[in-house]
């Protein structure tokens, strides 16, 4: 979430924490956020989730300024990214796009997990 809104089209990537075994360290469960910023992780196939364990998280977004991709200029409006309804400031997008600076850690348990929203600020 950014500014109280979900960030559609954000890519959420889970990196196994340092205590994971060598096989687990190669996995990168990931998901694309929907229009409200919700996501469902996949590791190998759609909807399989992430194996139980501790993870560090990165969130890649399209930034409001200096973003890559196509721009859409509408009459009377500022330039906006065509891939996202929520423009995340470039410095925030950079921080959370790097697993080492994002500062997000989660634990995935067996069964269904409902994580608290990741707030980008």
N, CA and C atoms as an extended XYZ file, in Angstrom:
363
Properties=species:S:1:pos:R:3:atomname:S:1:resname:S:1:resid:I:1 pbc="F F F"
N         0.845       -1.176        0.000 N   UNK     1
C         0.000        0.000        0.000 CA  UNK     1
C         0.890        1.239        0.000 C   UNK     1
N         0.408        2.254       -0.683 N   UNK     2
C         1.068        3.550       -0.666 CA  UNK     2
C        -0.012        4.612       -0.645 C   UNK     2
N         0.092        5.546        0.295 N   UNK     3
C        -0.914        6.598        0.408 CA  UNK     3
C        -2.298        6.050        0.689 C   UNK     3
N        -2.389        4.933        1.410 N   UNK     4
C        -3.680        4.346        1.756 CA  UNK     4
C        -4.323        3.541        0.637 C   UNK     4
N        -3.645        3.379       -0.480 N   UNK     5
C        -4.198        2.635       -1.611 CA  UNK     5
C        -3.301        1.460       -1.959 C   UNK     5
N        -3.910        0.410       -2.517 N   UNK     6
C        -3.134       -0.704       -3.022 CA  UNK     6
C        -2.335       -0.250       -4.231 C   UNK     6
N        -1.256       -0.944       -4.515 N   UNK     7
C        -0.406       -0.607       -5.660 CA  UNK     7
C        -0.561       -1.713       -6.699 C   UNK     7
N        -1.488       -1.522       -7.654 N   UNK     8
C        -1.695       -2.551       -8.662 CA  UNK     8
C        -0.450       -2.751       -9.524 C   UNK     8
N        -0.276       -3.960       -9.985 N   UNK     9
C         0.833       -4.353      -10.868 CA  UNK     9
C         2.189       -4.365      -10.176 C   UNK     9
N         2.234       -4.171       -8.866 N   UNK    10
C         3.495       -4.316       -8.139 CA  UNK    10
C         3.888       -5.785       -8.187 C   UNK    10
N         5.181       -6.049       -8.221 N   UNK    11
C         5.681       -7.424       -8.204 CA  UNK    11
C         6.284       -7.659       -6.827 C   UNK    11
N         5.732       -8.625       -6.115 N   UNK    12
C         6.174       -8.964       -4.772 CA  UNK    12
C         7.025      -10.227       -4.877 C   UNK    12
N         8.276      -10.159       -4.390 N   UNK    13
C         9.185      -11.302       -4.469 CA  UNK    13
C         9.664      -11.653       -3.072 C   UNK    13
N         9.540      -12.946       -2.723 N   UNK    14
C        10.001      -13.447       -1.429 CA  UNK    14
C        11.359      -14.116       -1.615 C   UNK    14
N        12.327      -13.727       -0.806 N   UNK    15
C        13.677      -14.300       -0.823 CA  UNK    15
C        13.864      -15.094        0.463 C   UNK    15
N        14.151      -16.397        0.372 N   UNK    16
C        14.365      -17.171        1.597 CA  UNK    16
C        15.436      -16.521        2.471 C   UNK    16
N        15.187      -16.516        3.786 N   UNK    17
C        16.116      -15.894        4.731 CA  UNK    17
C        17.407      -16.701        4.823 C   UNK    17
N        18.390      -16.114        5.468 N   UNK    18
C        19.725      -16.691        5.559 CA  UNK    18
C        19.767      -18.099        6.128 C   UNK    18
N        18.825      -18.476        6.989 N   UNK    19
C        18.878      -19.793        7.605 CA  UNK    19
C        18.261      -20.898        6.732 C   UNK    19
N        17.848      -20.573        5.521 N   UNK    20
C        17.268      -21.569        4.615 CA  UNK    20
C        18.361      -22.482        4.068 C   UNK    20
N        17.975      -23.724        3.735 N   UNK    21
C        18.963      -24.628        3.143 CA  UNK    21
C        19.267      -24.197        1.707 C   UNK    21
N        20.285      -24.773        1.126 N   UNK    22
C        20.761      -24.349       -0.206 CA  UNK    22
C        19.679      -24.457       -1.282 C   UNK    22
N        18.877      -25.519       -1.263 N   UNK    23
C        17.807      -25.678       -2.257 CA  UNK    23
C        16.762      -24.568       -2.098 C   UNK    23
N        16.397      -24.280       -0.862 N   UNK    24
C        15.391      -23.244       -0.601 CA  UNK    24
C        15.889      -21.863       -1.005 C   UNK    24
N        17.182      -21.597       -0.862 N   UNK    25
C        17.722      -20.283       -1.216 CA  UNK    25
C        17.567      -19.966       -2.697 C   UNK    25
N        17.399      -20.983       -3.535 N   UNK    26
C        17.257      -20.774       -4.977 CA  UNK    26
C        15.826      -20.442       -5.372 C   UNK    26
N        14.866      -20.655       -4.479 N   UNK    27
C        13.458      -20.372       -4.778 CA  UNK    27
C        13.166      -18.886       -4.634 C   UNK    27
N        12.284      -18.394       -5.445 N   UNK    28
C        11.839      -17.008       -5.354 CA  UNK    28
C        10.321      -16.953       -5.533 C   UNK    28
N         9.548      -17.315       -4.507 N   UNK    29
C         8.101      -17.159       -4.633 CA  UNK    29
C         7.782      -15.708       -4.991 C   UNK    29
N         6.801      -15.510       -5.867 N   UNK    30
C         6.486      -14.159       -6.312 CA  UNK    30
C         5.003      -14.032       -6.647 C   UNK    30
N         4.564      -12.809       -6.840 N   UNK    31
C         3.180      -12.538       -7.215 CA  UNK    31
C         3.084      -11.156       -7.841 C   UNK    31
N         2.047      -10.969       -8.634 N   UNK    32
C         1.690       -9.651       -9.165 CA  UNK    32
C         0.468       -9.174       -8.390 C   UNK    32
N         0.515       -7.947       -7.904 N   UNK    33
C        -0.612       -7.395       -7.151 CA  UNK    33
C        -1.773       -7.088       -8.086 C   UNK    33
N        -2.998       -7.276       -7.571 N   UNK    34
C        -4.190       -6.957       -8.354 CA  UNK    34
C        -4.538       -5.475       -8.218 C   UNK    34
N        -5.688       -5.079       -8.673 N   UNK    35
C        -6.108       -3.678       -8.659 CA  UNK    35
C        -6.194       -3.050       -7.281 C   UNK    35
N        -6.347       -3.884       -6.233 N   UNK    36
C        -6.402       -3.370       -4.871 CA  UNK    36
C        -5.079       -3.572       -4.128 C   UNK    36
N        -4.093       -4.145       -4.803 N   UNK    37
C        -2.804       -4.393       -4.174 CA  UNK    37
C        -2.705       -5.754       -3.507 C   UNK    37
N        -3.747       -6.598       -3.632 N   UNK    38
C        -3.716       -7.948       -3.071 CA  UNK    38
C        -2.920       -8.860       -3.987 C   UNK    38
N        -2.353       -9.916       -3.419 N   UNK    39
C        -1.591      -10.853       -4.244 CA  UNK    39
C        -1.664      -12.257       -3.676 C   UNK    39
N        -1.420      -13.257       -4.540 N   UNK    40
C        -1.334      -14.651       -4.145 CA  UNK    40
C        -0.028      -15.200       -4.695 C   UNK    40
N         0.845      -15.624       -3.793 N   UNK    41
C         2.172      -16.094       -4.189 CA  UNK    41
C         2.124      -17.390       -4.989 C   UNK    41
N         3.123      -17.528       -5.843 N   UNK    42
C         3.343      -18.792       -6.533 CA  UNK    42
C         4.834      -19.065       -6.531 C   UNK    42
N         5.184      -20.345       -6.405 N   UNK    43
C         6.581      -20.751       -6.447 CA  UNK    43
C         6.848      -21.512       -7.737 C   UNK    43
N         6.040      -22.543       -8.000 N   UNK    44
C         6.222      -23.353       -9.203 CA  UNK    44
C         5.013      -23.259      -10.137 C   UNK    44
N         3.804      -23.348       -9.566 N   UNK    45
C         2.588      -23.284      -10.371 CA  UNK    45
C         1.616      -22.293       -9.736 C   UNK    45
N         0.685      -21.821      -10.521 N   UNK    46
C        -0.298      -20.833      -10.077 CA  UNK    46
C        -1.003      -21.300       -8.810 C   UNK    46
N        -0.967      -20.457       -7.765 N   UNK    47
C        -1.700      -20.728       -6.540 CA  UNK    47
C        -1.038      -21.681       -5.563 C   UNK    47
N         0.207      -22.115       -5.815 N   UNK    48
C         0.845      -23.054       -4.887 CA  UNK    48
C         1.450      -22.363       -3.669 C   UNK    48
N         1.502      -21.045       -3.648 N   UNK    49
C         1.990      -20.311       -2.494 CA  UNK    49
C         3.498      -20.378       -2.338 C   UNK    49
N         3.952      -20.259       -1.107 N   UNK    50
C         5.379      -20.309       -0.781 CA  UNK    50
C         5.594      -21.387        0.269 C   UNK    50
N         6.697      -22.102        0.203 N   UNK    51
C         6.999      -23.086        1.242 CA  UNK    51
C         7.128      -22.399        2.600 C   UNK    51
N         6.797      -23.104        3.684 N   UNK    52
C         6.948      -22.513        5.019 CA  UNK    52
C         8.391      -22.076        5.251 C   UNK    52
N         8.540      -20.983        5.974 N   UNK    53
C         9.873      -20.486        6.309 CA  UNK    53
C         9.881      -18.988        6.481 C   UNK    53
N        11.071      -18.468        6.738 N   UNK    54
C        11.260      -17.024        6.903 CA  UNK    54
C        11.746      -16.439        5.582 C   UNK    54
N        11.225      -15.259        5.240 N   UNK    55
C        11.553      -14.606        3.978 CA  UNK    55
C        11.821      -13.128        4.181 C   UNK    55
N        12.679      -12.580        3.322 N   UNK    56
C        12.824      -11.134        3.151 CA  UNK    56
C        12.062      -10.812        1.876 C   UNK    56
N        11.476       -9.629        1.793 N   UNK    57
C        10.564       -9.296        0.703 CA  UNK    57
C        11.012       -8.039       -0.029 C   UNK    57
N        10.932       -8.080       -1.369 N   UNK    58
C        11.096       -6.863       -2.169 CA  UNK    58
C         9.800       -6.631       -2.932 C   UNK    58
N         9.521       -5.366       -3.200 N   UNK    59
C         8.311       -4.998       -3.933 CA  UNK    59
C         8.713       -4.044       -5.040 C   UNK    59
N         8.587       -4.505       -6.270 N   UNK    60
C         8.949       -3.671       -7.423 CA  UNK    60
C         7.700       -2.994       -7.956 C   UNK    60
N         7.786       -1.677       -8.086 N   UNK    61
C         6.646       -0.886       -8.552 CA  UNK    61
C         7.075        0.019       -9.697 C   UNK    61
N         6.084        0.547      -10.368 N   UNK    62
C         6.333        1.585      -11.361 CA  UNK    62
C         6.305        2.887      -10.597 C   UNK    62
N         7.362        3.670      -10.708 N   UNK    63
C         7.403        4.923       -9.954 CA  UNK    63
C         6.697        6.036      -10.714 C   UNK    63
N         6.276        7.039       -9.981 N   UNK    64
C         5.576        8.178      -10.570 CA  UNK    64
C         6.514        9.023      -11.418 C   UNK    64
N         7.788        9.086      -11.013 N   UNK    65
C         8.767        9.873      -11.755 CA  UNK    65
C         9.928        8.966      -12.115 C   UNK    65
N        10.438        9.126      -13.300 N   UNK    66
C        11.602        8.367      -13.714 CA  UNK    66
C        11.315        6.900      -13.909 C   UNK    66
N        10.053        6.541      -14.156 N   UNK    67
C         9.716        5.137      -14.327 CA  UNK    67
C        10.009        4.680      -15.738 C   UNK    67
N        10.168        3.384      -15.863 N   UNK    68
C        10.364        2.795      -17.183 CA  UNK    68
C         9.005        2.467      -17.760 C   UNK    68
N         8.922        2.347      -19.050 N   UNK    69
C         7.673        1.967      -19.689 CA  UNK    69
C         7.030        3.141      -20.389 C   UNK    69
N         5.862        2.876      -20.910 N   UNK    70
C         5.141        3.860      -21.694 CA  UNK    70
C         4.485        4.901      -20.793 C   UNK    70
N         4.514        6.122      -21.222 N   UNK    71
C         3.843        7.202      -20.501 CA  UNK    71
C         2.581        7.580      -21.269 C   UNK    71
N         1.606        8.081      -20.548 N   UNK    72
C         0.341        8.467      -21.142 CA  UNK    72
C         0.057        9.907      -20.726 C   UNK    72
N         0.035       10.821      -21.674 N   UNK    73
C        -0.234       12.228      -21.376 CA  UNK    73
C        -1.694       12.496      -21.723 C   UNK    73
N        -2.484       12.917      -20.726 N   UNK    74
C        -3.886       13.228      -20.934 CA  UNK    74
C        -4.072       14.729      -20.790 C   UNK    74
N        -5.020       15.256      -21.488 N   UNK    75
C        -5.264       16.697      -21.455 CA  UNK    75
C        -5.543       17.161      -20.034 C   UNK    75
N        -4.784       18.157      -19.592 N   UNK    76
C        -4.992       18.747      -18.284 CA  UNK    76
C        -4.455       17.936      -17.128 C   UNK    76
N        -3.759       16.823      -17.388 N   UNK    77
C        -3.242       15.987      -16.315 CA  UNK    77
C        -1.731       15.893      -16.398 C   UNK    77
N        -1.124       15.591      -15.283 N   UNK    78
C         0.317       15.349      -15.264 CA  UNK    78
C         0.599       14.025      -15.962 C   UNK    78
N         1.848       13.835      -16.332 N   UNK    79
C         2.238       12.586      -16.954 CA  UNK    79
C         2.092       11.464      -15.933 C   UNK    79
N         1.428       10.365      -16.334 N   UNK    80
C         1.219        9.234      -15.438 CA  UNK    80
C         1.705        7.965      -16.104 C   UNK    80
N         2.083        6.996      -15.286 N   UNK    81
C         2.493        5.706      -15.826 CA  UNK    81
C         1.257        4.948      -16.262 C   UNK    81
N         1.330        4.329      -17.431 N   UNK    82
C         0.167        3.617      -17.938 CA  UNK    82
C        -0.057        2.307      -17.207 C   UNK    82
N         0.931        1.762      -16.486 N   UNK    83
C         0.792        0.465      -15.854 CA  UNK    83
C         0.327        0.506      -14.418 C   UNK    83
N         0.124        1.663      -13.827 N   UNK    84
C        -0.212        1.708      -12.413 CA  UNK    84
C        -1.141        2.875      -12.105 C   UNK    84
N        -2.168        2.598      -11.270 N   UNK    85
C        -3.084        3.660      -10.877 CA  UNK    85
C        -2.517        4.474       -9.718 C   UNK    85
N        -1.541        3.924       -9.005 N   UNK    86
C        -0.938        4.607       -7.876 CA  UNK    86
C         0.517        4.875       -8.219 C   UNK    86
N         0.886        6.155       -8.321 N   UNK    87
C         2.266        6.506       -8.615 CA  UNK    87
C         3.085        6.525       -7.332 C   UNK    87
N         4.050        5.642       -7.239 N   UNK    88
C         4.918        5.579       -6.066 CA  UNK    88
C         6.127        6.455       -6.345 C   UNK    88
N         6.492        7.371       -5.439 N   UNK    89
C         7.677        8.205       -5.672 CA  UNK    89
C         8.912        7.356       -5.953 C   UNK    89
N         9.766        7.848       -6.829 N   UNK    90
C        10.934        7.089       -7.290 CA  UNK    90
C        11.812        6.609       -6.143 C   UNK    90
N        12.029        7.452       -5.129 N   UNK    91
C        12.905        7.037       -4.030 CA  UNK    91
C        12.299        5.892       -3.217 C   UNK    91
N        10.978        5.865       -3.100 N   UNK    92
C        10.308        4.775       -2.390 CA  UNK    92
C        10.347        3.503       -3.238 C   UNK    92
N        10.098        3.638       -4.543 N   UNK    93
C        10.164        2.484       -5.442 CA  UNK    93
C        11.554        1.860       -5.406 C   UNK    93
N        12.583        2.679       -5.366 N   UNK    94
C        13.967        2.188       -5.327 CA  UNK    94
C        14.232        1.454       -4.011 C   UNK    94
N        13.792        2.030       -2.896 N   UNK    95
C        14.017        1.416       -1.585 CA  UNK    95
C        13.383        0.031       -1.498 C   UNK    95
N        12.122       -0.090       -1.848 N   UNK    96
C        11.406       -1.350       -1.687 CA  UNK    96
C        11.689       -2.356       -2.807 C   UNK    96
N        12.220       -1.896       -3.920 N   UNK    97
C        12.584       -2.793       -5.005 CA  UNK    97
C        13.850       -3.581       -4.740 C   UNK    97
N        14.611       -3.188       -3.727 N   UNK    98
C        15.857       -3.862       -3.362 CA  UNK    98
C        15.631       -4.607       -2.045 C   UNK    98
N        15.790       -5.920       -2.070 N   UNK    99
C        15.542       -6.727       -0.872 CA  UNK    99
C        16.426       -6.313        0.295 C   UNK    99
N        17.604       -5.774        0.013 N   UNK   100
C        18.515       -5.372        1.078 CA  UNK   100
C        18.118       -4.061        1.756 C   UNK   100
N        17.342       -3.219        1.096 N   UNK   101
C        16.928       -1.952        1.694 CA  UNK   101
C        15.435       -1.896        2.033 C   UNK   101
N        14.656       -2.864        1.567 N   UNK   102
C        13.215       -2.852        1.810 CA  UNK   102
C        12.873       -3.008        3.289 C   UNK   102
N        13.625       -3.852        3.998 N   UNK   103
C        13.381       -4.021        5.432 CA  UNK   103
C        12.125       -4.790        5.779 C   UNK   103
N        11.619       -5.592        4.847 N   UNK   104
C        10.404       -6.366        5.110 CA  UNK   104
C        10.789       -7.823        5.329 C   UNK   104
N        10.344       -8.375        6.449 N   UNK   105
C        10.564       -9.792        6.748 CA  UNK   105
C         9.245      -10.416        7.150 C   UNK   105
N         8.988      -11.629        6.669 N   UNK   106
C         7.761      -12.339        7.002 CA  UNK   106
C         8.079      -13.806        7.259 C   UNK   106
N         7.177      -14.460        7.956 N   UNK   107
C         7.260      -15.897        8.155 CA  UNK   107
C         6.016      -16.518        7.538 C   UNK   107
N         6.229      -17.504        6.679 N   UNK   108
C         5.133      -18.243        6.064 CA  UNK   108
C         4.972      -19.544        6.838 C   UNK   108
N         3.761      -19.795        7.316 N   UNK   109
C         3.442      -21.010        8.066 CA  UNK   109
C         2.747      -22.007        7.144 C   UNK   109
N         2.680      -23.287        7.562 N   UNK   110
C         1.883      -24.278        6.823 CA  UNK   110
C         0.442      -23.802        6.760 C   UNK   110
N        -0.230      -24.047        5.652 N   UNK   111
C        -1.628      -23.660        5.508 CA  UNK   111
C        -1.772      -22.265        4.937 C   UNK   111
N        -2.977      -21.722        5.028 N   UNK   112
C        -3.257      -20.396        4.481 CA  UNK   112
C        -2.653      -19.313        5.359 C   UNK   112
N        -2.052      -18.326        4.719 N   UNK   113
C        -1.453      -17.191        5.428 CA  UNK   113
C        -2.079      -15.908        4.909 C   UNK   113
N        -2.491      -15.052        5.814 N   UNK   114
C        -2.985      -13.728        5.456 CA  UNK   114
C        -2.051      -12.721        6.101 C   UNK   114
N        -1.206      -12.129        5.289 N   UNK   115
C        -0.201      -11.184        5.775 CA  UNK   115
C        -0.811       -9.793        5.934 C   UNK   115
N        -0.261       -9.031        6.866 N   UNK   116
C        -0.636       -7.629        6.990 CA  UNK   116
C        -0.186       -6.903        5.721 C   UNK   116
N        -0.888       -5.844        5.306 N   UNK   117
C        -0.462       -5.113        4.116 CA  UNK   117
C         0.962       -4.563        4.277 C   UNK   117
N         1.713       -4.583        3.195 N   UNK   118
C         3.031       -3.973        3.164 CA  UNK   118
C         2.829       -2.500        2.860 C   UNK   118
N         3.214       -1.623        3.767 N   UNK   119
C         3.022       -0.196        3.592 CA  UNK   119
C         4.329        0.414        3.094 C   UNK   119
N         4.290        1.006        1.901 N   UNK   120
C         5.463        1.630        1.290 CA  UNK   120
C         5.494        3.096        1.684 C   UNK   120
N         6.502        3.479        2.475 N   UNK   121
C         6.586        4.882        2.903 CA  UNK   121
C         8.021        5.325        3.016 C   UNK   121
